């Protein structure tokens, strides 16, 4: 008999077998693989990672709570709460003595029953601070709060005062600008009215606009001055305005705020509200 020999595949059989295996596997270039709809919304992978991290963190916290051993203070607190919740029984000597004297559970103390019904609450001090320390801390906190309120009040007052001073300075500056404008108008009107009356030299150099600077240079060269006469530098803008408007009203019957030259003094007094700007507001 011939011994059975293993059949060795030919080259053609080998390639045919490889083609069959490739047909059974998935073709990665086929439409079924390319057209798979994937969820590509922006931020979705990050949201999934965040949710997974939160889930793991919650599980870890639950495991820590289960495995955590209670401290001595926590165990004492639990035993104390359990003991305070349970009512006293006959095994308690104090409660037994009260019952012998006629006391019943839930009854008020005293002969007439006007005492307390509930026992005095137990205030257990667990900290290491001395007696009165909490009151001291409370007093210090109140003092700190009062100092803070006082500082805020002082700061608010200072800000209000600064704002008021700023408003006053601004108003004063605006008033000065207005006075200077009224004085220039009065100087122009005085120069024009004096010229119409053939007055070549003003009564005072500053009565006319632009003439005061020229006369100042001349006055510096002169050595003798009359002591009774006042200098224009000694007068404020308001004083100059009052003097000049008085001159215009008396000499020319003219009011700069009315902008009118009146016929006579009676016409001026009856039709003009007054000699100041406030009278014309």
Secondary structure as a PSIPRED ss2 file (coil, helix, strand):
# PSIPRED VFORMAT (PSIPRED V4.0)

   1 X C   1.000  0.000  0.000
   2 X C   1.000  0.000  0.000
   3 X C   1.000  0.000  0.000
   4 X C   1.000  0.000  0.000
   5 X C   1.000  0.000  0.000
   6 X C   1.000  0.000  0.000
   7 X C   1.000  0.000  0.000
   8 X C   1.000  0.000  0.000
   9 X C   1.000  0.000  0.000
  10 X C   1.000  0.000  0.000
  11 X H   0.000  1.000  0.000
  12 X H   0.000  1.000  0.000
  13 X H   0.000  1.000  0.000
  14 X H   0.000  1.000  0.000
  15 X H   0.000  1.000  0.000
  16 X H   0.000  1.000  0.000
  17 X H   0.000  1.000  0.000
  18 X H   0.000  1.000  0.000
  19 X H   0.000  1.000  0.000
  20 X H   0.000  1.000  0.000
  21 X H   0.000  1.000  0.000
  22 X H   0.000  1.000  0.000
  23 X H   0.000  1.000  0.000
  24 X H   0.000  1.000  0.000
  25 X C   1.000  0.000  0.000
  26 X C   1.000  0.000  0.000
  27 X C   1.000  0.000  0.000
  28 X C   1.000  0.000  0.000
  29 X C   1.000  0.000  0.000
  30 X C   1.000  0.000  0.000
  31 X H   0.000  1.000  0.000
  32 X H   0.000  1.000  0.000
  33 X H   0.000  1.000  0.000
  34 X H   0.000  1.000  0.000
  35 X C   1.000  0.000  0.000
  36 X C   1.000  0.000  0.000
  37 X C   1.000  0.000  0.000
  38 X C   1.000  0.000  0.000
  39 X C   1.000  0.000  0.000
  40 X C   1.000  0.000  0.000
  41 X C   1.000  0.000  0.000
  42 X C   1.000  0.000  0.000
  43 X C   1.000  0.000  0.000
  44 X H   0.000  1.000  0.000
  45 X H   0.000  1.000  0.000
  46 X H   0.000  1.000  0.000
  47 X H   0.000  1.000  0.000
  48 X H   0.000  1.000  0.000
  49 X H   0.000  1.000  0.000
  50 X H   0.000  1.000  0.000
  51 X H   0.000  1.000  0.000
  52 X H   0.000  1.000  0.000
  53 X H   0.000  1.000  0.000
  54 X H   0.000  1.000  0.000
  55 X H   0.000  1.000  0.000
  56 X H   0.000  1.000  0.000
  57 X H   0.000  1.000  0.000
  58 X H   0.000  1.000  0.000
  59 X H   0.000  1.000  0.000
  60 X H   0.000  1.000  0.000
  61 X H   0.000  1.000  0.000
  62 X H   0.000  1.000  0.000
  63 X H   0.000  1.000  0.000
  64 X H   0.000  1.000  0.000
  65 X H   0.000  1.000  0.000
  66 X H   0.000  1.000  0.000
  67 X H   0.000  1.000  0.000
  68 X C   1.000  0.000  0.000
  69 X C   1.000  0.000  0.000
  70 X C   1.000  0.000  0.000
  71 X C   1.000  0.000  0.000
  72 X H   0.000  1.000  0.000
  73 X H   0.000  1.000  0.000
  74 X H   0.000  1.000  0.000
  75 X H   0.000  1.000  0.000
  76 X H   0.000  1.000  0.000
  77 X H   0.000  1.000  0.000
  78 X H   0.000  1.000  0.000
  79 X H   0.000  1.000  0.000
  80 X H   0.000  1.000  0.000
  81 X H   0.000  1.000  0.000
  82 X H   0.000  1.000  0.000
  83 X H   0.000  1.000  0.000
  84 X H   0.000  1.000  0.000
  85 X H   0.000  1.000  0.000
  86 X C   1.000  0.000  0.000
  87 X C   1.000  0.000  0.000
  88 X C   1.000  0.000  0.000
  89 X C   1.000  0.000  0.000
  90 X C   1.000  0.000  0.000
  91 X C   1.000  0.000  0.000
  92 X C   1.000  0.000  0.000
  93 X H   0.000  1.000  0.000
  94 X H   0.000  1.000  0.000
  95 X H   0.000  1.000  0.000
  96 X H   0.000  1.000  0.000
  97 X H   0.000  1.000  0.000
  98 X H   0.000  1.000  0.000
  99 X H   0.000  1.000  0.000
 100 X H   0.000  1.000  0.000
 101 X C   1.000  0.000  0.000
 102 X C   1.000  0.000  0.000
 103 X C   1.000  0.000  0.000
 104 X C   1.000  0.000  0.000
 105 X C   1.000  0.000  0.000
 106 X C   1.000  0.000  0.000
 107 X C   1.000  0.000  0.000
 108 X C   1.000  0.000  0.000
 109 X C   1.000  0.000  0.000
 110 X C   1.000  0.000  0.000
 111 X C   1.000  0.000  0.000
 112 X C   1.000  0.000  0.000
 113 X C   1.000  0.000  0.000
 114 X C   1.000  0.000  0.000
 115 X C   1.000  0.000  0.000
 116 X C   1.000  0.000  0.000
 117 X C   1.000  0.000  0.000
 118 X C   1.000  0.000  0.000
 119 X C   1.000  0.000  0.000
 120 X C   1.000  0.000  0.000
 121 X C   1.000  0.000  0.000
 122 X C   1.000  0.000  0.000
 123 X C   1.000  0.000  0.000
 124 X C   1.000  0.000  0.000
 125 X C   1.000  0.000  0.000
 126 X C   1.000  0.000  0.000
 127 X C   1.000  0.000  0.000
 128 X C   1.000  0.000  0.000
 129 X C   1.000  0.000  0.000
 130 X C   1.000  0.000  0.000
 131 X C   1.000  0.000  0.000
 132 X C   1.000  0.000  0.000
 133 X H   0.000  1.000  0.000
 134 X H   0.000  1.000  0.000
 135 X H   0.000  1.000  0.000
 136 X H   0.000  1.000  0.000
 137 X H   0.000  1.000  0.000
 138 X H   0.000  1.000  0.000
 139 X H   0.000  1.000  0.000
 140 X H   0.000  1.000  0.000
 141 X H   0.000  1.000  0.000
 142 X H   0.000  1.000  0.000
 143 X H   0.000  1.000  0.000
 144 X H   0.000  1.000  0.000
 145 X H   0.000  1.000  0.000
 146 X H   0.000  1.000  0.000
 147 X H   0.000  1.000  0.000
 148 X H   0.000  1.000  0.000
 149 X H   0.000  1.000  0.000
 150 X H   0.000  1.000  0.000
 151 X H   0.000  1.000  0.000
 152 X H   0.000  1.000  0.000
 153 X H   0.000  1.000  0.000
 154 X H   0.000  1.000  0.000
 155 X H   0.000  1.000  0.000
 156 X H   0.000  1.000  0.000
 157 X H   0.000  1.000  0.000
 158 X H   0.000  1.000  0.000
 159 X H   0.000  1.000  0.000
 160 X H   0.000  1.000  0.000
 161 X H   0.000  1.000  0.000
 162 X H   0.000  1.000  0.000
 163 X H   0.000  1.000  0.000
 164 X H   0.000  1.000  0.000
 165 X H   0.000  1.000  0.000
 166 X H   0.000  1.000  0.000
 167 X H   0.000  1.000  0.000
 168 X H   0.000  1.000  0.000
 169 X H   0.000  1.000  0.000
 170 X H   0.000  1.000  0.000
 171 X H   0.000  1.000  0.000
 172 X H   0.000  1.000  0.000
 173 X H   0.000  1.000  0.000
 174 X H   0.000  1.000  0.000
 175 X H   0.000  1.000  0.000
 176 X H   0.000  1.000  0.000
 177 X H   0.000  1.000  0.000
 178 X H   0.000  1.000  0.000
 179 X H   0.000  1.000  0.000
 180 X H   0.000  1.000  0.000
 181 X H   0.000  1.000  0.000
 182 X H   0.000  1.000  0.000
 183 X H   0.000  1.000  0.000
 184 X H   0.000  1.000  0.000
 185 X H   0.000  1.000  0.000
 186 X H   0.000  1.000  0.000
 187 X H   0.000  1.000  0.000
 188 X H   0.000  1.000  0.000
 189 X H   0.000  1.000  0.000
 190 X H   0.000  1.000  0.000
 191 X H   0.000  1.000  0.000
 192 X H   0.000  1.000  0.000
 193 X H   0.000  1.000  0.000
 194 X H   0.000  1.000  0.000
 195 X H   0.000  1.000  0.000
 196 X H   0.000  1.000  0.000
 197 X C   1.000  0.000  0.000
 198 X C   1.000  0.000  0.000
 199 X C   1.000  0.000  0.000
 200 X C   1.000  0.000  0.000
 201 X C   1.000  0.000  0.000
 202 X C   1.000  0.000  0.000
 203 X C   1.000  0.000  0.000
 204 X C   1.000  0.000  0.000
 205 X H   0.000  1.000  0.000
 206 X H   0.000  1.000  0.000
 207 X H   0.000  1.000  0.000
 208 X C   1.000  0.000  0.000
 209 X C   1.000  0.000  0.000
 210 X C   1.000  0.000  0.000
 211 X H   0.000  1.000  0.000
 212 X H   0.000  1.000  0.000
 213 X H   0.000  1.000  0.000
 214 X H   0.000  1.000  0.000
 215 X H   0.000  1.000  0.000
 216 X H   0.000  1.000  0.000
 217 X H   0.000  1.000  0.000
 218 X H   0.000  1.000  0.000
 219 X H   0.000  1.000  0.000
 220 X H   0.000  1.000  0.000
 221 X H   0.000  1.000  0.000
 222 X C   1.000  0.000  0.000
 223 X C   1.000  0.000  0.000
 224 X C   1.000  0.000  0.000
 225 X C   1.000  0.000  0.000
 226 X C   1.000  0.000  0.000
 227 X C   1.000  0.000  0.000
 228 X C   1.000  0.000  0.000
 229 X C   1.000  0.000  0.000
 230 X C   1.000  0.000  0.000
 231 X C   1.000  0.000  0.000
 232 X H   0.000  1.000  0.000
 233 X H   0.000  1.000  0.000
 234 X H   0.000  1.000  0.000
 235 X C   1.000  0.000  0.000
 236 X C   1.000  0.000  0.000
 237 X H   0.000  1.000  0.000
 238 X H   0.000  1.000  0.000
 239 X H   0.000  1.000  0.000
 240 X H   0.000  1.000  0.000
 241 X H   0.000  1.000  0.000
 242 X H   0.000  1.000  0.000
 243 X H   0.000  1.000  0.000
 244 X H   0.000  1.000  0.000
 245 X H   0.000  1.000  0.000
 246 X H   0.000  1.000  0.000
 247 X H   0.000  1.000  0.000
 248 X H   0.000  1.000  0.000
 249 X H   0.000  1.000  0.000
 250 X H   0.000  1.000  0.000
 251 X H   0.000  1.000  0.000
 252 X C   1.000  0.000  0.000
 253 X C   1.000  0.000  0.000
 254 X E   0.000  0.000  1.000
 255 X E   0.000  0.000  1.000
 256 X C   1.000  0.000  0.000
 257 X C   1.000  0.000  0.000
 258 X C   1.000  0.000  0.000
 259 X C   1.000  0.000  0.000
 260 X E   0.000  0.000  1.000
 261 X E   0.000  0.000  1.000
 262 X C   1.000  0.000  0.000
 263 X C   1.000  0.000  0.000
 264 X C   1.000  0.000  0.000
 265 X H   0.000  1.000  0.000
 266 X H   0.000  1.000  0.000
 267 X H   0.000  1.000  0.000
 268 X H   0.000  1.000  0.000
 269 X H   0.000  1.000  0.000
 270 X H   0.000  1.000  0.000
 271 X H   0.000  1.000  0.000
 272 X C   1.000  0.000  0.000
 273 X C   1.000  0.000  0.000
 274 X C   1.000  0.000  0.000
 275 X C   1.000  0.000  0.000
 276 X C   1.000  0.000  0.000
 277 X C   1.000  0.000  0.000
 278 X H   0.000  1.000  0.000
 279 X H   0.000  1.000  0.000
 280 X H   0.000  1.000  0.000
 281 X C   1.000  0.000  0.000
